[in-house]
C-alpha cells in the first residue's frame, strides 16, 4: 500500500510537470513579447536628454512629454545616461511637471468611456526648440537654471559623435589640450587644442575632439590640460596644468562624451556622458 501511494504521488507530479513547464515557457514568451512591443514602440529617431550640472542644479522628476494625441509619457532627465528618444512635435519638445493628459471623471469610468477634457490646462515648465542642425538623432545636454524654463541646452548631432568613439566638447570659456597615447607613455602622443565654446557658433569641430580609432577593448592613455595664470612675485605667470588624465576603453557598443565646463570660481570640471548605440 505504501509503494502504491508513492507511485500515485509520482504519477501526479509527472502529470503536472509538463503543464508547469508550458506555463513557465508561456510566461517567458509573454514577457519577451511585451519587451519586443515596448522596443518597437520606442522612437527610432528623436532627441535623448541628459543633465550636465557643474554646480549641482537639477530638473523636476519625473517630467511628462506628449507622445501622441492626448497621450503623455514620463521622462527622468538625469546625469551620465541620456533618456529614451523623444520625437519633437513641429520642432518643439515641451515638458510638464505633472501629467497633462485629460482625466476621466467617475461617470466616464463607469461607462468605460474615453477620458474627457475637464482637467484644467497645465502649462509646460520647459519648452525646447530642436534646431534643424540636430539631425534625426541627437543628444541634448541640459544645464539647469534657476527654473526649468531658464535651462541652457546644447544639441549634439549623433552623426558627428558616432558610437565606438570617445569625444570631448569644450563648453568652457578657456581652451584645453587633449593628448592620447596608444603606447601609454606619450612617446607617440597625438594632441589637439580644443577651442573655447562660443554660443553663436554652437558645438563644432573647433570646440570638440573625437577619437574613433582602435579596436573594441583597446585601452588608450589620455591627458587633458588647460592654461592657468597665477601671480608669482607680482608677475602673472601662465602655465599648462592638468585637468584629467588616465585611460579610456574603446567600445563598439557605446560612445563616451566628455564635457569640459566651468565650475565654481575659475575652475574647470570634466563631466562624462555614456551614449549607448541603438
C-alpha positions as CSV (number, residue, x, y, z in Angstrom):
1,X,0.0,0.0,0.0
2,X,2.9,2.3,0.9
3,X,4.5,1.8,-2.6
4,X,1.2,2.2,-4.3
5,X,0.7,5.6,-2.6
6,X,4.2,6.7,-3.6
7,X,3.6,5.6,-7.2
8,X,0.4,7.6,-7.4
9,X,2.1,10.7,-6.0
10,X,4.9,10.4,-8.6
11,X,2.4,10.0,-11.3
12,X,0.6,13.1,-10.2
13,X,3.8,15.1,-10.1
14,X,4.8,13.9,-13.6
15,X,1.4,14.8,-14.9
16,X,1.8,18.3,-13.5
17,X,5.3,18.9,-14.8
18,X,4.6,19.4,-18.5
19,X,1.8,21.9,-17.6
20,X,4.2,23.8,-15.3
21,X,6.9,23.9,-17.9
22,X,4.4,25.0,-20.5
23,X,3.2,27.7,-18.2
24,X,6.7,28.9,-17.4
25,X,7.6,29.0,-21.1
26,X,4.4,30.9,-21.7
27,X,5.2,33.5,-19.1
28,X,8.7,33.9,-20.6
29,X,7.2,34.3,-24.1
30,X,4.7,36.9,-22.8
31,X,7.4,38.9,-21.1
32,X,9.5,38.7,-24.3
33,X,6.6,39.8,-26.4
34,X,5.9,42.7,-24.1
35,X,9.6,43.8,-24.2
36,X,9.6,43.5,-28.0
37,X,6.4,45.6,-28.2
38,X,7.9,48.3,-26.0
39,X,11.1,48.3,-28.1
40,X,9.0,48.5,-31.3
41,X,7.0,51.4,-29.8
42,X,10.2,53.3,-28.9
43,X,11.0,56.0,-31.4
44,X,13.9,55.2,-33.7
45,X,14.8,58.9,-34.1
46,X,14.5,61.9,-31.9
47,X,16.3,63.6,-29.0
48,X,17.9,62.0,-25.9
49,X,18.3,64.3,-22.9
50,X,20.9,64.3,-20.3
51,X,21.8,66.8,-17.5
52,X,25.2,68.4,-17.2
53,X,25.2,70.4,-13.9
54,X,28.6,71.6,-12.8
55,X,27.1,73.5,-9.9
56,X,24.6,70.8,-8.8
57,X,21.4,72.0,-10.5
58,X,18.5,69.6,-11.3
59,X,15.2,69.3,-13.0
60,X,11.8,68.1,-11.7
61,X,11.4,64.4,-11.8
62,X,9.5,62.9,-13.4
63,X,8.7,65.2,-16.3
64,X,6.0,64.5,-18.9
65,X,6.1,65.0,-22.7
66,X,3.5,64.5,-25.4
67,X,3.9,61.2,-27.3
68,X,0.6,61.2,-29.2
69,X,-2.9,62.9,-29.3
70,X,-3.8,63.3,-25.6
71,X,-1.1,60.8,-24.7
72,X,1.9,61.6,-22.5
73,X,4.9,59.7,-21.2
74,X,7.3,60.1,-18.4
75,X,10.9,61.0,-18.7
76,X,13.5,61.3,-16.0
77,X,16.4,63.5,-17.1
78,X,19.5,62.8,-15.1
79,X,23.3,62.8,-15.4
80,X,25.6,60.4,-17.3
81,X,22.8,58.3,-19.0
82,X,20.5,60.0,-21.6
83,X,16.8,59.4,-21.6
84,X,14.8,57.4,-24.2
85,X,14.4,59.1,-27.6
86,X,11.7,61.8,-27.7
87,X,10.3,63.0,-31.0
88,X,9.7,66.7,-31.4
89,X,6.3,68.0,-32.5
90,X,6.6,70.7,-35.1
91,X,10.3,71.1,-34.0
92,X,9.4,71.6,-30.3
93,X,9.5,69.4,-27.2
94,X,7.5,70.6,-24.2
95,X,8.0,69.2,-20.7
96,X,5.4,69.3,-17.9
97,X,5.9,68.7,-14.1
98,X,2.6,66.9,-13.9
99,X,0.6,64.7,-16.3
100,X,-1.4,67.0,-18.5
101,X,-3.4,64.1,-20.1
102,X,-7.2,64.7,-19.8
103,X,-8.6,62.8,-16.8
104,X,-11.8,60.7,-17.0
105,X,-14.4,61.5,-14.3
106,X,-16.3,58.9,-12.3
107,X,-19.3,58.8,-14.7
108,X,-16.9,58.2,-17.7
109,X,-15.2,55.4,-15.8
110,X,-18.5,53.6,-15.0
111,X,-19.4,53.8,-18.7
112,X,-15.9,52.8,-19.9
113,X,-15.9,56.0,-22.0
114,X,-12.8,57.8,-23.1
115,X,-11.3,60.5,-21.0
116,X,-12.9,63.9,-21.2
117,X,-11.3,67.2,-21.1
118,X,-12.4,68.5,-17.7
119,X,-8.9,68.6,-16.4
120,X,-7.6,72.2,-16.0
121,X,-5.0,73.2,-18.6
122,X,-1.4,72.5,-17.5
123,X,1.3,74.6,-19.0
124,X,4.8,73.3,-19.7
125,X,7.6,74.1,-17.3
126,X,10.3,73.8,-20.1
127,X,9.9,74.2,-23.8
128,X,12.9,73.3,-26.0
129,X,13.2,74.2,-29.7
130,X,15.1,71.5,-31.6
131,X,17.3,73.0,-34.3
132,X,17.4,71.5,-37.8
133,X,21.2,71.0,-37.3
134,X,20.4,68.4,-34.6
135,X,19.7,65.9,-37.3
136,X,17.3,62.9,-37.0
137,X,19.2,61.6,-33.9
138,X,20.7,63.9,-31.3
139,X,21.7,64.2,-27.7
140,X,20.6,67.4,-25.8
141,X,22.8,68.4,-22.9
142,X,20.7,70.4,-20.4
143,X,22.4,72.8,-18.0
144,X,19.7,73.6,-15.3
145,X,19.0,77.2,-14.4
146,X,17.2,78.8,-11.5
147,X,13.9,77.4,-13.0
148,X,13.4,74.7,-15.7
149,X,12.4,77.4,-18.2
150,X,15.9,79.0,-17.7
151,X,17.8,75.9,-18.5
152,X,20.5,76.1,-21.2
153,X,20.6,73.5,-24.0
154,X,23.4,72.2,-26.3
155,X,22.5,69.8,-29.1
156,X,24.9,67.2,-30.4
157,X,24.1,65.6,-33.8
158,X,24.9,61.9,-33.2
159,X,26.2,61.7,-36.8
160,X,29.1,63.8,-35.6
161,X,29.5,61.8,-32.3
162,X,29.5,58.2,-33.5
163,X,29.4,55.2,-31.2
164,X,32.7,53.3,-30.8
165,X,34.2,56.7,-30.1
166,X,35.5,58.8,-27.3
167,X,34.6,62.5,-27.7
168,X,35.3,65.8,-25.9
169,X,33.3,69.0,-26.0
170,X,34.7,72.2,-24.5
171,X,31.8,74.2,-23.1
172,X,34.2,76.3,-21.0
173,X,35.5,79.8,-21.8
174,X,39.1,78.6,-22.0
175,X,41.0,76.4,-24.5
176,X,42.1,72.9,-23.5
177,X,44.6,70.5,-25.0
178,X,43.8,66.7,-25.4
179,X,46.7,64.3,-25.9
180,X,46.3,60.5,-26.5
181,X,48.9,57.7,-26.5
182,X,48.3,54.1,-27.7
183,X,51.6,53.1,-26.0
184,X,50.6,54.7,-22.8
185,X,53.9,56.6,-22.2
186,X,53.1,59.5,-24.6
187,X,56.2,59.0,-26.7
188,X,53.7,58.5,-29.5
189,X,51.4,61.3,-28.3
190,X,48.9,62.9,-30.7
191,X,47.4,66.2,-29.4
192,X,44.7,68.7,-30.4
193,X,44.0,72.1,-29.0
194,X,40.2,72.4,-28.4
195,X,38.9,76.0,-28.6
196,X,36.5,77.5,-26.1
197,X,32.8,77.5,-26.7
198,X,31.1,80.3,-28.5
199,X,27.3,80.4,-28.2
200,X,26.8,81.9,-31.7
201,X,28.8,79.0,-33.2
202,X,27.4,76.1,-31.3
203,X,29.2,72.8,-31.0
204,X,31.6,72.4,-33.9
205,X,34.9,70.9,-34.9
206,X,36.8,73.8,-33.3
207,X,35.5,73.2,-29.8
208,X,35.2,69.4,-29.9
209,X,37.6,66.4,-30.3
210,X,36.9,62.9,-31.5
211,X,38.7,59.6,-31.2
212,X,37.2,56.8,-33.3
213,X,40.3,54.6,-33.9
214,X,41.4,51.4,-32.2
215,X,39.7,48.1,-31.7
216,X,36.9,47.1,-29.3
217,X,38.5,46.6,-25.9
218,X,41.6,48.7,-26.5
219,X,42.9,50.9,-23.7
220,X,44.2,54.3,-24.7
221,X,46.0,56.7,-22.4
222,X,44.8,60.3,-22.4
223,X,45.7,63.6,-20.9
224,X,43.6,66.8,-20.8
225,X,45.3,70.1,-19.8
226,X,44.5,73.8,-19.7
227,X,46.3,77.1,-19.3
228,X,46.1,78.7,-15.9
229,X,47.5,82.0,-14.8
230,X,48.9,82.8,-11.4
231,X,50.6,85.8,-9.9
232,X,54.2,84.9,-8.7
233,X,56.3,87.7,-7.2
234,X,53.9,90.3,-8.5
235,X,54.1,88.9,-12.1
236,X,51.4,86.9,-13.9
237,X,52.7,83.5,-14.9
238,X,50.7,81.3,-17.3
239,X,51.4,77.6,-17.4
240,X,49.7,74.4,-18.7
241,X,48.1,72.4,-15.8
242,X,46.4,69.0,-15.9
243,X,42.6,68.8,-15.8
244,X,42.3,65.0,-16.1
245,X,44.5,62.0,-17.1
246,X,44.0,58.3,-17.2
247,X,42.9,55.6,-19.7
248,X,39.7,55.1,-21.7
249,X,38.3,51.9,-23.1
250,X,37.3,51.7,-26.8
251,X,33.8,50.2,-27.1
252,X,31.8,49.3,-30.2
253,X,28.5,49.5,-28.3
254,X,28.6,53.0,-26.8
255,X,30.3,56.3,-27.1
256,X,31.7,58.3,-24.2
257,X,31.2,62.1,-24.4
258,X,33.3,64.1,-22.0
259,X,32.2,67.7,-21.4
260,X,34.5,70.4,-20.1
261,X,32.6,73.0,-18.1
262,X,33.4,75.9,-15.9
263,X,32.7,75.1,-12.2
264,X,32.9,77.4,-9.2
265,X,35.4,80.3,-9.4
266,X,38.0,79.9,-12.1
267,X,38.0,76.1,-12.0
268,X,37.2,73.7,-14.9
269,X,35.4,70.4,-14.5
270,X,35.1,67.3,-16.7
271,X,31.7,65.5,-16.8
272,X,31.1,62.3,-18.7
273,X,28.1,61.0,-20.6
274,X,27.6,57.4,-21.8
275,X,25.6,57.1,-25.0
276,X,24.5,53.6,-25.9
277,X,24.3,52.6,-29.5
278,X,20.6,51.9,-30.5
